[in-house]
């Protein structure tokens, strides 16, 4: 693809808007929905871990199938269709076993599609991966709009209405998938996408990057699994929960807009380290002072670094280390290893910590994990080499 080819910003942004709008309903409120359905903390931690467990296999499986197809976008659209159909099952009353099966199926397909769409987006960006933030920011806008609206709504209606409210968002996701396609150069007959991939994956810097990504995701375990319950236990109402989640995503939007400039000025490694240190501080503040609204707000503001800066830097690393058709496979490994394995460890680990020391212990352990990730990055990621590789990117 020519580096001067127009980028379909509107169509690409629409998919992120729909996907993360649905996530804006799922992440803050699904644990409250499960609690309202009568499940205890142990059951909720297991059910929420399925969101991450399916990431171990779903992204790589779907990306592998798409990478060997002459029309890879077909797999994206099929995944979105199956996401819609499996989510509709939550409209029914389900016991624990049925909920386990339903969440396994839904989470598999929902997690399968985003890594493939990331590769689709990067196929349009080519050597302009720093422009990724301008597209991805619309996902944050969708997230914040939904989380604020539902936070207010659930002060007046039962959270058990959540599945019915979310279903149209998955319909919009399917419509957006049908409107998008890979850049023309990415729709050539499939080559052996694995050729040379293992060699790239075994490079020390690449391995260190994936370990850092895994540890960062582990540290997010208490936030994604129990944050809303944690605040509810400290007397916060649903609307206030929405405000705190929304605050984190609002600053995330600013960071995504600024990410291209920051990457050009400081490089991916500097943003990576800043995000890891910010995560350690964020989890410490959340664990020690949940009853202090101002401190909790500061902790949520750090989401700009913990998530947005980390994610933008990660996309830059993946674009450099795995160019071309390798990128789809790399996206699958990235999501499967970090969000999948790391997410399961974070969800289950925070569940155990919660049982033995409540939320405080869970968040303080998360801070320690983030510091270990920063240490790995300092020792094994090489700033000069990484900046040189980024400058060589076309």
C-alpha positions as CSV (number, residue, x, y, z in Angstrom):
1,X,0.0,0.0,0.0
2,X,1.2,3.4,-0.8
3,X,2.1,5.5,2.2
4,X,0.0,8.2,0.6
5,X,-3.2,6.2,0.2
6,X,-6.1,7.8,2.0
7,X,-7.0,6.3,5.4
8,X,-10.8,5.5,5.9
9,X,-10.9,7.2,9.2
10,X,-14.7,7.2,9.5
11,X,-15.3,3.5,8.8
12,X,-12.4,2.4,11.0
13,X,-13.4,4.7,13.8
14,X,-17.0,3.4,13.7
15,X,-15.9,-0.1,14.6
16,X,-13.9,1.1,17.6
17,X,-16.9,3.2,18.6
18,X,-19.3,0.3,18.6
19,X,-16.9,-2.2,20.1
20,X,-15.8,-0.1,23.1
21,X,-19.3,1.3,23.6
22,X,-20.3,-2.3,24.4
23,X,-17.2,-2.7,26.5
24,X,-18.3,0.4,28.4
25,X,-21.4,-1.4,29.5
26,X,-19.7,-4.8,30.1
27,X,-16.5,-3.9,32.1
28,X,-18.0,-1.6,34.8
29,X,-21.4,-3.2,35.2
30,X,-21.2,-6.9,34.3
31,X,-19.9,-7.9,37.7
32,X,-22.8,-6.0,39.3
33,X,-25.2,-7.7,36.9
34,X,-23.8,-11.1,38.0
35,X,-24.1,-10.1,41.7
36,X,-27.8,-9.1,41.0
37,X,-28.4,-12.5,39.5
38,X,-27.3,-14.0,42.9
39,X,-23.7,-15.1,42.2
40,X,-21.1,-14.7,45.0
41,X,-17.6,-13.2,44.8
42,X,-16.0,-16.6,44.1
43,X,-18.4,-17.3,41.2
44,X,-18.0,-13.8,39.8
45,X,-14.2,-14.1,39.8
46,X,-14.4,-17.4,37.9
47,X,-17.0,-16.1,35.4
48,X,-15.1,-12.9,34.8
49,X,-11.9,-14.9,34.3
50,X,-13.6,-16.4,31.2
51,X,-13.3,-13.0,29.5
52,X,-9.5,-13.4,29.8
53,X,-9.3,-17.2,29.5
54,X,-10.9,-17.1,26.0
55,X,-8.3,-14.5,25.0
56,X,-5.7,-17.2,25.2
57,X,-7.1,-19.1,22.3
58,X,-9.7,-16.9,20.5
59,X,-7.5,-14.1,19.0
60,X,-4.8,-16.5,17.8
61,X,-7.3,-19.0,16.4
62,X,-9.3,-16.4,14.6
63,X,-6.2,-14.6,13.3
64,X,-4.8,-17.9,12.1
65,X,-7.9,-18.7,10.2
66,X,-8.1,-15.2,8.7
67,X,-4.5,-15.2,7.8
68,X,-5.0,-18.2,5.6
69,X,-8.1,-16.9,3.9
70,X,-8.2,-15.0,0.6
71,X,-10.9,-12.9,2.2
72,X,-9.8,-12.5,5.8
73,X,-12.5,-9.9,6.5
74,X,-15.1,-12.8,6.3
75,X,-13.8,-14.1,9.6
76,X,-14.1,-10.6,11.2
77,X,-17.8,-10.4,10.1
78,X,-18.5,-14.0,11.2
79,X,-17.0,-13.3,14.6
80,X,-19.2,-10.2,15.0
81,X,-22.3,-12.2,14.0
82,X,-21.6,-14.9,16.5
83,X,-20.9,-12.3,19.2
84,X,-24.4,-10.9,18.7
85,X,-26.1,-14.3,18.7
86,X,-24.3,-15.7,21.8
87,X,-24.9,-12.5,23.7
88,X,-28.6,-12.8,23.2
89,X,-28.6,-15.9,25.5
90,X,-28.0,-13.6,28.5
91,X,-31.6,-12.4,28.1
92,X,-32.6,-15.8,29.6
93,X,-32.5,-16.7,33.3
94,X,-29.3,-18.8,33.7
95,X,-27.9,-20.8,36.6
96,X,-24.2,-21.0,37.2
97,X,-23.5,-23.8,34.8
98,X,-25.5,-22.2,32.0
99,X,-23.9,-18.8,32.7
100,X,-20.5,-20.4,32.5
101,X,-21.2,-22.0,29.1
102,X,-22.9,-18.8,27.8
103,X,-20.0,-16.6,28.9
104,X,-17.5,-19.0,27.4
105,X,-19.1,-18.8,24.0
106,X,-19.8,-15.1,24.0
107,X,-16.3,-14.1,25.3
108,X,-14.6,-16.4,22.8
109,X,-16.2,-14.6,19.8
110,X,-16.1,-11.1,21.3
111,X,-12.4,-11.5,22.0
112,X,-11.7,-13.0,18.6
113,X,-12.6,-9.9,16.5
114,X,-10.6,-7.0,17.9
115,X,-7.1,-8.3,17.2
116,X,-8.2,-9.0,13.7
117,X,-9.6,-5.5,13.3
118,X,-6.4,-4.0,14.8
119,X,-4.5,-5.7,11.9
120,X,-7.1,-4.4,9.5
121,X,-6.5,-0.9,10.8
122,X,-2.7,-1.1,10.6
123,X,-3.1,-2.4,7.0
124,X,-4.5,0.9,6.1
125,X,-2.0,2.9,8.2
126,X,1.1,1.3,6.7
127,X,4.1,3.3,7.9
128,X,1.8,5.8,9.7
129,X,1.2,3.7,12.8
130,X,1.5,6.8,14.9
131,X,-1.9,7.9,13.5
132,X,-3.5,4.9,15.3
133,X,-4.5,7.0,18.3
134,X,-6.7,9.3,16.1
135,X,-8.8,6.3,15.2
136,X,-8.7,4.4,18.4
137,X,-9.8,7.4,20.4
138,X,-13.4,6.9,19.1
139,X,-13.5,3.7,21.0
140,X,-12.8,5.7,24.2
141,X,-15.5,8.2,23.3
142,X,-18.0,5.3,22.9
143,X,-16.9,3.8,26.2
144,X,-17.3,7.0,28.2
145,X,-20.7,7.8,26.6
146,X,-22.2,4.5,27.5
147,X,-20.6,4.2,31.0
148,X,-21.9,7.6,32.0
149,X,-25.4,7.0,30.6
150,X,-25.7,3.6,32.3
151,X,-24.3,4.9,35.6
152,X,-27.2,7.4,35.8
153,X,-29.8,4.9,34.5
154,X,-28.9,2.2,37.0
155,X,-29.7,4.6,39.9
156,X,-33.3,4.3,38.7
157,X,-33.7,0.8,37.1
158,X,-32.3,-2.6,37.9
159,X,-28.9,-3.6,36.6
160,X,-30.6,-6.8,35.4
161,X,-31.7,-4.8,32.3
162,X,-28.0,-4.7,31.2
163,X,-28.2,-7.5,28.5
164,X,-31.2,-5.9,26.8
165,X,-29.5,-2.5,26.8
166,X,-26.3,-3.9,25.3
167,X,-27.7,-6.1,22.5
168,X,-28.2,-3.2,20.1
169,X,-24.5,-2.3,20.5
170,X,-23.5,-5.7,19.1
171,X,-25.9,-5.1,16.2
172,X,-24.0,-1.9,15.5
173,X,-20.7,-3.8,15.7
174,X,-21.8,-6.3,13.1
175,X,-23.0,-3.5,10.8
176,X,-19.6,-1.7,11.1
177,X,-17.7,-5.0,10.4
178,X,-19.7,-5.3,7.2
179,X,-18.7,-1.8,6.2
180,X,-15.0,-2.3,6.6
181,X,-12.3,-4.3,4.7
182,X,-8.5,-4.7,4.7
183,X,-6.4,-2.4,2.6
184,X,-6.0,-3.9,-1.0
185,X,-2.5,-5.1,-0.4
186,X,-3.7,-7.2,2.6
187,X,-6.3,-9.0,0.5
188,X,-3.8,-10.9,-1.6
189,X,-4.0,-14.7,-1.5
190,X,-2.7,-15.9,1.8
191,X,1.0,-16.5,2.2
192,X,2.4,-18.6,4.9
193,X,1.9,-16.1,7.7
194,X,4.0,-18.1,10.0
195,X,7.2,-17.9,7.8
196,X,9.8,-16.2,9.9
197,X,7.3,-15.4,12.7
198,X,8.9,-17.7,15.2
199,X,12.3,-16.2,14.6
200,X,11.0,-12.7,15.2
201,X,9.1,-13.9,18.3
202,X,12.3,-15.3,19.8
203,X,14.2,-12.0,19.7
204,X,15.1,-11.0,23.3
205,X,13.5,-7.6,23.0
206,X,10.3,-9.1,21.6
207,X,10.1,-11.6,24.4
208,X,10.7,-8.9,27.0
209,X,7.9,-6.8,25.5
210,X,5.4,-9.7,25.7
211,X,6.3,-10.4,29.3
212,X,5.9,-6.7,30.2
213,X,2.5,-6.7,28.5
214,X,1.4,-9.8,30.4
215,X,2.5,-8.4,33.8
216,X,0.7,-5.1,33.0
217,X,-2.5,-7.0,32.3
218,X,-2.2,-9.0,35.5
219,X,-2.0,-5.8,37.4
220,X,-5.3,-4.7,35.9
221,X,-7.0,-7.7,37.4
222,X,-8.6,-6.0,40.5
223,X,-9.8,-3.1,38.4
224,X,-11.6,-5.1,35.7
225,X,-12.9,-7.8,38.1
226,X,-14.0,-6.0,41.2
227,X,-13.6,-2.2,41.0
228,X,-17.3,-1.4,40.8
229,X,-18.1,-3.8,43.7
230,X,-15.1,-2.3,45.6
231,X,-16.6,1.2,45.2
232,X,-20.1,0.0,46.0
233,X,-18.8,-1.5,49.3
234,X,-17.4,2.0,50.2
235,X,-20.8,3.7,49.7
236,X,-20.6,5.0,46.1
237,X,-23.8,5.0,44.0
238,X,-24.1,3.7,40.5
239,X,-24.0,7.1,38.9
240,X,-20.8,7.9,40.9
241,X,-19.3,4.6,39.6
242,X,-20.0,5.7,36.1
243,X,-18.3,9.0,36.7
244,X,-15.1,7.4,38.0
245,X,-15.0,5.0,35.1
246,X,-15.8,7.9,32.7
247,X,-13.1,10.1,34.2
248,X,-10.5,7.4,33.4
249,X,-11.6,7.1,29.8
250,X,-11.9,10.9,29.4
251,X,-8.2,11.4,30.1
252,X,-7.6,8.3,27.9
253,X,-9.1,10.2,25.0
254,X,-6.7,13.1,25.5
255,X,-3.8,10.7,25.6
256,X,-4.8,9.0,22.4
257,X,-4.9,12.3,20.6
258,X,-1.5,13.2,22.0
259,X,0.1,9.8,21.5
260,X,1.5,10.4,18.0
261,X,3.3,13.5,19.1
262,X,4.6,11.8,22.3
263,X,5.8,8.8,20.4
264,X,7.7,10.9,18.0
265,X,9.3,12.9,20.7
266,X,10.0,10.4,23.4
267,X,9.8,6.9,21.8
268,X,7.7,3.9,22.6
269,X,9.9,2.7,25.5
270,X,9.6,6.0,27.4
271,X,5.8,5.8,27.2
272,X,5.9,2.2,28.2
273,X,7.9,2.9,31.3
274,X,5.8,5.9,32.3
275,X,2.7,3.8,32.0
276,X,4.0,1.0,34.2
277,X,5.1,3.4,36.9
278,X,1.8,5.2,36.7
279,X,0.0,1.9,37.1
280,X,2.0,1.1,40.3
281,X,1.0,4.5,41.7
282,X,-2.6,4.1,40.6
283,X,-3.2,0.7,42.3
284,X,-1.5,1.9,45.5
285,X,-3.8,5.0,45.7
286,X,-6.9,2.9,45.0
287,X,-6.0,0.3,47.5
288,X,-5.1,2.6,50.4
289,X,-7.6,5.4,50.0
290,X,-10.8,4.2,48.4
291,X,-12.9,6.4,50.7
292,X,-11.2,9.6,49.5
293,X,-13.0,10.9,46.4
294,X,-10.1,13.3,45.4
295,X,-7.4,10.6,45.7
296,X,-9.6,8.1,43.8
297,X,-10.2,10.7,41.1
298,X,-6.4,11.2,40.8
299,X,-5.9,7.4,40.5
300,X,-8.5,7.3,37.7
301,X,-6.7,10.2,35.9
302,X,-3.6,8.0,35.7
303,X,-5.5,5.8,33.4
304,X,-4.3,8.1,30.6
305,X,-0.8,6.6,31.1
306,X,-1.7,3.2,32.4
307,X,-3.9,2.3,29.5
308,X,-3.8,4.8,26.6
309,X,-0.1,5.4,26.6
310,X,0.7,1.8,27.1
311,X,-1.6,0.7,24.4
312,X,-0.4,3.2,21.8
313,X,3.3,2.3,22.6
314,X,2.4,-1.4,22.3
315,X,0.9,-0.9,18.8
316,X,4.1,0.9,17.8
317,X,6.2,-2.0,19.0
318,X,4.0,-4.5,17.2
319,X,4.1,-2.5,14.0
320,X,8.0,-2.4,14.1
321,X,8.6,-6.0,15.2
322,X,5.9,-7.6,13.0
323,X,5.3,-5.7,9.8
324,X,3.0,-6.8,7.0
325,X,1.0,-10.0,7.3
326,X,3.0,-11.0,10.3
327,X,1.1,-8.3,12.2
328,X,-2.3,-10.1,12.3
329,X,-0.6,-13.2,13.8
330,X,1.3,-10.9,16.3
331,X,-1.9,-9.2,17.3
332,X,-3.4,-12.6,18.1
333,X,-0.3,-13.6,20.2
334,X,-0.3,-10.2,21.9
335,X,-4.0,-10.4,23.0
336,X,-3.8,-14.1,23.8
337,X,-0.6,-13.9,25.9
338,X,-1.1,-10.5,27.6
339,X,-4.9,-10.1,27.9
340,X,-5.5,-13.8,27.9
341,X,-3.0,-15.4,30.2
342,X,-2.4,-12.2,32.1
343,X,-6.1,-11.5,32.4
344,X,-6.8,-14.9,33.8
345,X,-4.0,-14.6,36.3
346,X,-5.2,-11.1,37.2
347,X,-8.8,-12.0,37.6
348,X,-8.3,-15.2,39.6
349,X,-5.4,-13.7,41.6
350,X,-7.4,-10.7,42.6
351,X,-10.3,-13.0,43.6
352,X,-8.1,-15.0,46.0
353,X,-6.5,-11.7,47.3
354,X,-10.0,-10.3,47.8
355,X,-11.1,-13.3,49.9
356,X,-8.0,-13.1,52.2
357,X,-7.4,-9.3,52.4
358,X,-10.3,-7.6,50.7
359,X,-9.8,-5.0,47.9
360,X,-6.8,-3.3,49.6
361,X,-4.6,-6.4,49.4
362,X,-5.7,-7.0,45.8
363,X,-4.8,-3.5,44.6
364,X,-1.5,-3.4,46.5
365,X,-0.4,-6.7,45.0
366,X,-1.3,-5.3,41.6
367,X,1.0,-2.3,42.3
368,X,3.8,-4.7,43.0
369,X,3.2,-6.6,39.7
370,X,3.4,-3.3,37.8
371,X,6.7,-2.5,39.4
372,X,8.1,-5.9,38.4
373,X,7.0,-5.2,34.8
374,X,8.9,-1.8,34.9
375,X,12.0,-3.6,36.1
376,X,11.8,-6.1,33.2
377,X,11.4,-3.3,30.7
378,X,14.4,-1.4,32.1
379,X,16.7,-4.4,32.1
380,X,15.7,-6.2,28.8
381,X,14.2,-3.5,26.5
382,X,16.9,-1.4,24.9
383,X,16.0,2.3,24.3
384,X,18.6,3.0,21.6
385,X,17.8,-0.1,19.6
386,X,14.0,0.5,19.9
387,X,14.3,4.1,18.7
388,X,16.5,3.0,15.8
389,X,14.0,0.4,14.7
390,X,11.2,2.9,14.9
391,X,13.2,5.4,12.7
392,X,13.7,2.7,10.1
393,X,10.0,2.1,9.8
394,X,8.8,3.2,6.4
